[in-house]
Structures are given as structure tokens and as C-alpha cells.
């Protein structure tokens, strides 16, 4: 049960970061000052992906 809740939380965070990065990228393409938000969102998305992958590898052992 604990692992299931952790998976749901990670999936929700990952989905939120994906949506934020896409939204920021669209804003940046439109010419608004969203470049910094886009960079932060992409960095957080990369960190989350690495941490999620590491957690899954640890759990697989």
C-alpha cells in the first residue's frame, strides 16, 4: 500500500511538471517572458525523472 501511494504521488508530480513545462514552452514560443519558467520546469522534470528511475531500480532489487 505504501509503495502504491508513492507511485501515485510520483506520477502526479511528474504529470504536473510535464504540464507546467509544456505550458511554459508554449508561452515562451508566443513571446512572453516564460523562458525562465520553462527552464525551471524542465530542470525539475529531469530531476524528478532521475529520482523516479532510481527509486524503481532500488525497489526492483
DAQUIJO-V450312 format. One line per field, one symbol per residue. ss: DSSP state (~ for helix, > for strand, _ for the rest). phi: phi as a letter, one per 40 degrees, with the letter a starting at -180 (. if undefined). burial: I if it has 16 or more other ideal C-beta (glycine too) atoms within 10 Angstrom, else O. Layout:
ss = ???
phi = ???
burial = ???
//
This chain:
ss = _~~~~~~~~~~~~~~~~~~~~~~~~~~~~~____~~~~~~~~~~~~~~~~~~~~~~~~~~_
phi = .ccccccccccccccccccccccccccccchccbccccccccccccccccccccccccccc
burial = OOOOOOOOOIOOOIOOIOOIIOOIIOOIOOOOOIOOIIOOIOOIIOOIOOOIOOOOOOOOO
//
